[in-house]
Amino acid sequence: MGRTIIVSNRLPISVQQNKDDIHFTQSVGGVATGLSSIFREDKRNIWVGWIDLPANKLDKTQKKDMENELQKQMHLYPVYLTKNDVTKYYYGFCNKTIWPLFHCFTQYPVYDKSLWESYKHVNQVYANELLSIIKPNDTVWIHDYHLMLLPKLLREKMPDLKIGFFLHIPFPPIDIFQVLPWRTEILEGIIAADLIGFHTYEYARYFLNSVSKILGYNHKLGLITAGDHLAKVDSFPMGIDYDKFADSSRSAEVKRRVALIRQKEKNRQVILSIDRLDYTKGIPQRLEAFDEFLIKYPEFKGKVSFYLIAVPSRTEVEHYNSLKRQVDELLGKINGKYSTLDWNPITYMYRSLQFEDLIAFYSIAAAAMVTPLKDGMNLIAKEFIASKPDGKGMLILSEMAGAANELGEVVMVNPNNREAMVEALHTALTMPEEEQVSRNRIMQRRLRRYDLKKWYTDFMDNLEDVKKLQKDYLSKKISPGSSDKIIANYQHASSRLIVLDYDGTLFPLTSTPHNPQNDAELMALLTKLTSDPKNHVLLAAGRDRETMQSWFGDFHLGLIAEHGAWVKNFSKDWKPVEKVHVDWKEQIKPILEQFVDKTPGSFVEDKYFSLAWHYRKVSPELASVRIRQLKDVLQDMSTHLKLNLGVFEVTKVIEIKQTSINKGQAILGYLRDHKWDFILAIGDDWTDEDLFGVLPTKAVTIKIGIEPSIAKYSLDSVTMTRQFLQDLIQ
């Protein structure tokens, strides 16, 4: 078993140089702290990152001594960057371009090619360092927006390397992301990883949508096929080291510091605001809401104390300096407006806190305001709840934080709505203690279950599953050797049964109307296939029989319509596979029509034995919501009314029909009535699994796409299907 190599912009330690001495201190920050806990779990793990010290500050001897100490004692491998690299890569492209764009602050990004070139250069520096370290069976886990090109750089040199990538900030909607001039290179860099993780399902959907529309790669169930590479995209909400925060809040040292704060504040309620000083965190909005709160609820004057703890951040970027000036002005205004001889409404700390001080403030706070305008996760929200041993004290949380998906019992608020912020603060401060405890206990149990270790193991287990899926997928891909064998068996056979799915197998899935008769290549292929007297060709599709007849009725072949409900054997009439009832449609169709009314771009197709809700023209974001809603409604209704119906999700279609109707049942007659020397079946979705399942073991079964299948072989696309058939009949 190999090592796990964590790769991030910075190491979990900072290096400080005083004359000839070098000192190491622990880095601060939620991600660094969280990953450090995981890192220490296994002594084989190593960490690669920047040392936060310009490369030219150290001579060769100092570098060697430092590397020896870092590697031997801490398993840390430093990356050296020049001052120019740091200016253009870190403070430049990372924090002037990617950070504001991905947080949807579209007025801030700088699109400077020289910054982009520096970003590419630094990613290559990381790649070079890693390539000198990586051993067979190692897992490389790359973190965050600083290194989005790195997966591809490593994949090009080590095609079989196990690579995970996790983005800790939001991924923006496509209408924002596509503004980035280098959007294609960023996406290609990321999808070279095997597993791509986000904090929320929303961010994962935005990413998949961008991959589909910008790169043109289709995805299904979060799986992307890019050439020969298969990648999975999923959400993994980062947890915290729950026990560390829960246990620390009970320590004697923290209790001592709590007592000191109590002594200073007496009986005042403490309101806590702690963040990096960043324009995404909504700090001015909190201060303005607090000002409005004291105006609307004057009875709280002198009875509350607002602690604003702002950790200095990216002071080399002008927007951050501008924010500090704005915060300073608001603080002066509010304190000047309300201060008395024995009360300052706001205490301002522009610095980092020691861990014990942080836990003390978490423990004592009656309310905490975690109200970012946009945030990937925000671990402070989780730390605050974990640090409440008595369950007292309420969290006011922004709807725009990733943590909002997991912490539904908090006081939720839109940080752009000042009136709502005021009322949220009042609600938190006046909520009965019994209700506070009840809400917090629910969240504490949830956070304890999905803690930092669970997040890590969940991600790594999924990464292992992806590698197994890749192996299975690649093992089934038709190789030149297997293709030659299939062609040889085809040529020696005197009677052949060939069953071909249509949509997604012979013709690309499309949201626009089409007529295959206008596809000269497809028509020529079918003509050649059906003109051979040894071939018995069946076209099987979900289309209705009228459409199948109009498209393919002139060919000498058999047709299967509506996924097996209707069969037409060559020149004979259409016949139903079995006698089925359709009176259930009167009860189900109104439900589908309701969903059409509230889902622009969707429509209902009323087939003879089934109903289909099509959503190919619906935006992916809306479609994902409606699919879950519709399937829940239909399954509940079918069970309640005892209709014996199946709700099936085909590509871009939800279909409802009796469970006994399928393609496998439709071809049983062909299998009983003739002994075939050669059988070939090709399909792309779950409806074809029924077909593959009834065929004899000697049959050649081929799945188009990346999903798990009982088929023996796989092909990537419609283009490859057509090429395979051309090679077969040449």
N, C-alpha and C positions, 0 to 999 in steps of 0.2 A: 504494500500500500504506500502510495506516494505522499508527499507533503502538500499542505495548502499554503500557497504563496499569496498573501494579501498585498494588493497594490493600490496605493492611494497617492494623492497629491503630496501629502506630508507624512512623515513618520509620526508615531504617537509620542515622540519626545521632541523637545526643542533643544538646539545646540547653541550655547552662548560662549563667546570667546572673550576672555579677559587677559590681554597681553599674551603670554605663552600658555595660559591655562584654558582648558575647554571643559565646560560644565554641561550636564544634561538635566533638563527639567521636564516634568510630565506635561504633555499638551492638554489644552482644555478644548471643550466642544463635544456635543452629543455623539456624533459619529465616531470621532477618535476614541472617546471614552468607551463607547459601546463595543467597537471592534477590538479594543485592547482586552476586554474581558474574554472575548472569544479566542483571541490570539494566545492568551496564556493557558487555555484549556489543554493544548497539545504542544509539548516541547519541541516537536519537529517542525512546527509552523515557522515560517519566516515572513518578514514584512519588508516591502520595498517602497521607498518614498523619498521625497526631497527633505534635506536637513535644515532648511530655513536659514542657510548661511551661504553667501556667495562663494562660488568655487575658488575665486582668486584670493580669498581670505586665508586659505590654508596652503602650506607648502606640502611637498610629497611626503615628508616624514610625518607631519601632523595628520595628513589624510590616512596614511597607513596605520598609525597608532590608533586613531579614532575608529577606523573600520574594524580593526582587530577587537577593540573593546565592544563595539556595537554588535558585531557578529557573534563573538564567542559568548558574551554574557547575556545579550538581549535578543539575538537572532534578527537583528535589524540590518538592512542593507541600504546605505545611503545613495541617493541620486544627486549629482552635482549640477547646479544650474548657475549660469553667469548672471550678473546683475541685469544685463540687457534681456536675458531670457525671462527673468522674474518680472521685469517691467512690462514686456510686451506679451508674454504668455499668461502670466498669472493676473497681474493688475490690468493687463490689456484685454486679450481675447476672452479669457475666462470670466472676468468681472465687469468688463465694459460691454461685452457682446452677449455671451451665453447667459450669464446670470439674469440680467434684466429681461432678455427676450423670453427665456423659459418661465419667468415669473409673470409674464404678460405685461410688463412695463414697456410698451412698444415705443414710447417717446425717448427712451434712454440709450438703446443699443448703438454702438459704433461699428460700422462696417468698413474696416481698414484692412487691406490685403496684407500689409506688413505684419499686422497682429496675427492674422490667419497663418502666415508663413511661419511665424514663431511658434504658434500652437502645433503645427505639423512637426516642426523641428524637435520640440520638447517631447512630443509623443514618441518620436523616433529614438530620442535619448533613452527614454524609459524602456523601449523595446530592446535596444542594444544591451542595456544592463540586465534585463530579464533573460535574454537569450544566453547570456554567460552563466546564468544561475540555474535555469530550469533543468530538471532531470526527468527521465522517463517516468510516467505515472503521476507526475505532479499535477495538482489542480491550481490554476491561476484565477484568483478572484479579484477583478478590477472594480474600483469604486469611483463613481461620480463623473461629473461633467468635464473635469480637467483632462480625462484620458479616454475620450470617446473614439479616438482613432486607433487606440492600442490593440483592441481585439483583432482587427484586420492585419495589422503589422505583424502580430505574433502568428496568426493563422497562415499567412503567406510563407513563413519560414518553418512552421511546425503544424502541418495540416491535421494531425491527430490529437493535438493538445486539447486538454479539457479546460474550457474557459467559461467563467461566469462573469457577468457584468451587472452591476447594480447602480441605478441612478437615484440619488438621495434627494434630488430637487424635483419639482413638477416637470412633466413633459407637456408642452403647450398644444392647443388645438392646431390643426393643420393650417388654418388661415393665418395664424401667427407664425408657425414654424417655417412655412414656405417663403417667408420674407427673407430668411437667411440665405445669402448668396452661396454658401457652401453646404447647403442642406443635404445634397446627394452624398457627398463625401462623409458627412457625419453619420447618416443612416447606414451607409455601407460599412463604416467602421464598427458600428455597434452590432449589426446583425451577424458579424463574423463570430460573435460569441455563441456558445451553445445554449446558454440560458440567460435571458435578459429580464431583470427584476425591477419592479417599481413598487412604491409604497401603496398605491391604490389602483383599483381596477380601471378607474377613469383615465389615469395617466397611461396605463397599458393600452387602452383602447385608442387614445390619441396617437400613440406611437404606431400601432398597427395600421391605423388609418393613413398615416403619413407614408409608411412603407408601401402600402398598397397603391396610393395615388402618385407618389413621387418615383418610387423604384419599379412599380408595376408588378410586385410579387404578391401573389394571392396568399391568403392565410385562412386556416380553419382550426377552430378550437385553440387559438393562440400559437399554432405551428406555422412556421414560414419555411418555404423551400426556395432557396436562392442557388440555382444551379445544382451542384452536388451536395450543398450544405443545408442541413436541417437545423433550425433554431426554434426555441420555444420562448414565448413571452408570457409573463404572469405577474400577479401582484403578491407581494410579501410584505405586509406592514411591519416595520421594524419594531421590536420590543425593547425593553430595558432590562437591566439586571435587577429584577424586582426585589429580590431578597436583600440586595445591597442597600437599597434606599429604605426599605421597610425596617431592616435591622438597625441601620444607622440612626434613624429617627428616635430609637429607644436608648441610644448610647448615653453614657454619663456626660461626655463632652458636649454633645449636642444639647442635652437638657440644660447644661450650664450656660450655654450661649443663648438658649431660649429665655432663660431667666434674666439675662442681661438686657435682652430686648424688652421683656415685660417690665423690667424696672424702669426703663426709659419711657416706654409708652403708657405705663400704668394700665388703665382699663380701655384704652383706645383699641378699636379694631384695625388690624393691619391689612392693607391692600397691597398685594405684591405684583410688580411688573418687572420681569427679568428677561433680557434678550441681548443678542448682539445689536449694536447700533447700526441697523440696516433699514433702508427705506421700504423693504418688503414687510417689515414687522408691524407697521401701523402704530408706532409709538406716539407721534403727534396726535393721532385720532384718540388714543387713550387719554392723553392729557386734556384734550379739549372736552372729552366726555366727562372726565372727573370735574373739570371746571363747571360744566353744565349741571352735573349732579349736585354740587354744593349750592348752586343757585336754586334748583328745583326742590331740594330737600335740605333746607338750611339747618334742620335739627341735627344733622350729622357734623356740623362745624365743630371742631375741637374734639370730636369723638372718633374720628378715623385718621389714620396716617397712611399716606401713599408712599411706598418705597419703590423708587425707580432705579433699577440696577441695569446699567447699560455697559456692555462689554465693548471696548474699542474695537473697531473693525475697519480694515481696508482704508486707512486714513490717506493713502496715496491717490484715492479716487475722489474726484471733486464732489460727486453726488453725496458721498458720505460726510464730507466736511460741511456741505450745505445743510444736510440733515442735522448735524450736531448744532449748528448755529440756530436752526429752527427750534430744536428741543431746548436749548439754553434760553432762548427768548420766551418760550412758553412757560418754562419753569419760573423764570424771574417774574413774569406777569402774574401767574397764579399765586405764588408765594407772597408777592407784594400785595396782592389783592386781599388775601385772607389771613395772613400771619398775625399772631398775637404774641404777647410777651412769653407765653409758655407753650405755644403751638405753631409749628411749621407744617402746613398740610402735606408738603412733598419733601422727602429726603432723597437726595440724588447721589448715587454712587457710580462714577464713571470708571469702572475697573472690574476685573474678575474677582470672584469670591473664592475663598478656600472652601473645600467640600463641606466641612462641618458648619460653616456659616450658611452655606446654601441650604443644607437640610434644616437648619434652625429656622430660616425664613419660611421654607416650605411648611414646616410643622406649625408655626405660629399664625400663619396668614389666615384671616377669615375669608378672604377672597383673593384669587389670583386672576389677573387679566392676561390671557394668552390669545391675542387677537390679531394675528398677522393678516395682511391683505392677500397674501398668497404664501403657502408653505408646503413643502414636500411631505413632511410628517409633523414635526415639532415634538421632540422627546421631552421638553420641559413640561408639557401638559401631563404626560404619563408619570414623570418623576414626582410632580406635585401630588398626584393622587396616591402614589405608592408611599409617600412620606407622611401619610396621615394615619398614625396608629389608632387614634380615637375616632377617626372617620369624620371629624368636624372641619368645616372649611370648604367653600365651593369654588369650583373652577368655572370661569367665564371663558368660553372657547369660540374662536372664529369658525364659521362654516367653511372658510377657505383653507383651513389647515387639514392635512391628510389625516391627522389623528381624529378629526370629527367623525369619520366613518366608524370608529371603534368606541367612542365615548359619548354615546347618545344620552346619557343621564346628566351631563353637565348643563350649565345654562348656556345655550347656544345663541350666537349673535352674528349679525352681519356687521363687520367692523366699519363699513361705510355709512351705516345708519346711526347717526349720533343719538337720536332719541331712543333707539333700541339699546344702544350701549349704556345709556343712563339708566334705563329700566332694568337691564340685566344686572348692573351693579347694585341697584336697590334690592332686586330679588335675591341676589347672592347674600347680601348682608343681613337680610331680614328673614331668610328661610329658617323655619323651625329646625332645631338641631336633630330631631328624630328623622326628618326627611333628608337632611344632609347626610347623616350616617347611612341611611338606607340606600341612597343613590351611590355614595362612594364605595360601599361594601360590594355592590354589584360590579362596579368597574374594577375594583381591586382584584376580585376573583378572576375577572376576564384578563387583566394584565398579568396576573400570576400564571395563568394557563399558557398564554402566548407571550412568553418572555423572550429575552434576547437569545437564550440557548435554543428555544423552540424555533425562532426565526432563522437562526443559522442552520439547524438540522433540516428544517423544512426546505430551505434553499438548496442545500447540498444533496438532499434526497432527490429533489426534482432534477438537479443537474445529473445525478447518476442515471435517473430514468431517461433523460434525454439522450445520454450517450448509448444506452441500451436500445432506445428507439432508432437512433441513427444506425447502429450496427444491424438491427433487424431490417431497416429500410434499405441499407446498402447491400445487405446479403440477398435481398429479393430483386434488386435491380437487374434487369436482363443484361447479362454480359455478352460479349461477342461469342463466347463459347456456348452459352445456353441458347442464344439466338440461332446459331448454326444448327444446334440439335433440334430445336423446334421446327426450323425450316425443313430440315431433312425428314422429320416425321410427317410433316405436312405433304411434302412431295411424294412420299411413298404410300400415302393413304389413298384408298379408292372411294371412301365415303367420309365426308367431313361435315360436322355441325359447328357453325360459327355464330355465336351469340354476341351482339354488340350493343352496348348502351349508346344513346345518342348524345344528350346534353352533358357536356363535361368530358366526353370520351371521344366522340367523332367531331363534335363542334364545340367551340369555346363557349363558356357561360357568358351571357351578355344581358344587359338590361334593356337593350333596344330590340324591336321586332326584326326578324330576319327570315329569309327563305333559303333553305339549303340548296335549292335548285339553281341559285345564282353563284354557288360555290363550285367552280369548274373542277377543282382538284378533288373535292369530295365526290362529285357525280362520277368522275372518271374512275375513282377508286371503287365505288360501289358497282359500277358497270363491269369492271374487270373481275371483281369478286363473284358476282352473281352469274357471269357468263360461263364460268367453269362448271360443267355438269356434275362434277364431283362434290361441289359445294352446296350445302343447304344453309343459307344465311338467314338469321333472324335479327331484326332490329327491335330492341326493347327500350321503351321510354316512358316517362311520366306524362307525356303529351296525350291529349284526347284522341280518339280514333279518327275523327274527321280530319284533324290536322295531319296525322300520320298517313292517312289515305291520300290526301292531296299532295303531300310531299313525296311519298315513296310508293304510291300505288302502281306506278308503271314499271317498277322493277320486279324481277322474278325472285321474290323473297318473302319470308314470313314476317308478320308484324305483331308486336305485343304493345298494347297501349295501357295507359293509366297504371303503370307499375305492375301489370299482371292481371288486370281486371278483364281485359279483352284480348282475344287472340284471332289472328287472321292467317290461315295457312295457305300461302301462295295465292292462287286465284279464287279461293273459296271465300264465303261471306264471313264477316266478323261474328264471333261467338263469345259469350261470357264464359269465363273459366268455371264458374259455379253460380248457382242461384243465390243471390244475396238480396237483402232488403235495403231500401234507400229512404224509408219514411223518416229515419233519424235526421235527415238533412234539413227538414222543416224546423227542427229545434236548434240545430247548430248554425245554420246560415245567418240568422239575425245577429248572433254573437260576432261572427266574422265581419259582417257589415258594419257593426259598431266600431271595430278596430280599423276598418278602412276609413271611416269618417274622421278618426282622430290620428291617422297615420298617413300623411300626404305621400303619394307615390306608390301606395300599396293597392292591391285589387284582389277580388275573389274570383276564382275560376270554378265553375260548377260543372264537374265532370259527371259521368253517368253514375259511377259507383263511389265517388269521393268528392270532397271539397278541398280546395287548395287556396291558401292565403299567400300571395306572392309579395315579396318585399325587396326585389332587386333594385328598385329605384329609390328606396328609402335610405336616408343617411345612416351610416353604421351605428352612430351613437343612439339615435332614436330606435333603430331596428332592434338593438340588443335589449333595450328596455321592454319594447312591445312583445318580443318573442317570449321572454320569461312570463310576462303577464298573461299572454294568450294561452301558452301551454298549461299554466296553472289553472286557468278558467276551464279549458276544454277537458283536462284530465279529471278535474273535480266533477264536472257536469256528466262526463261519460260514466264515471263510477257511480254517481248518485242515481242516474237514470237507468243504469244497467244496460248500456247500449252496446257493449262489447266492441268498442271502437279503439283504434290505435291513433295516437297523435305522433306523427313522424316529421322530423326535421330533415328535409332534403336541402340541397344547395339553394339558398335564397327562397325557400318555400316551406311553409308549414302545411302538411297534408293530413286530412282526417279520413279514415276509411276503416272498414272492418278488418280485423287483424288477420283473417284467413286469406286475404288477397295479397299476393306477392309474385315476383318474377320466378321464384323457384317452383311454385305450384303451376305457373303457366307453361313451363317447359317439360313437365313430367311426362306428358303424352309423347313428346318427341323422343324422350329417353326410353320409354317403354316400347314404342312401335318400331324402333330401328336399332341395329347394332352399328355404332359408328367407329371407324378406324381412328379418327382424329376429332377431338372436341376442343374448341377454343372459346373462352368467354372473357370479355373485357368490360369493366365498369368502373365508376368513380365514386359512388356513394353507398350509404348503408343499404339501399334497396337492392344493390347487386350482391350483397353478402348472402341473401336468401338464394340467389342464383348459384353462387359459388358453392354453397352448402349442399345442394342436391346433386351436384355433378360427381361422376366417378373419380377416383383418385388419379387416374391416368390423364384426366383433362388438364389442359393448359389454362390456368386462371390468372388474370392480370388485373391488378388494381392501379388506377390512375390517381396519383396523389400520395400524400404522406401519412394518412391515418392508418392505424393498425387494421389488419385485414387477414382473413383466412386464405386469401389468394396466395398462390405460390410465387408470383412474380409481381414486380411493380414497374411502372413507367411514370415519368414526371408530368407529362402534359399531353394535350391534344395533338400537338405537333409531333411528339414522339410516337403517339399511337398511330398516326397516319404513316409515319416513316416505317414503323414496324410492319404494318400491313402491306406497304409497298414492297418491302424486302421479302415478305412472305410469298407474294404472288408474282414476283418478277420472273 
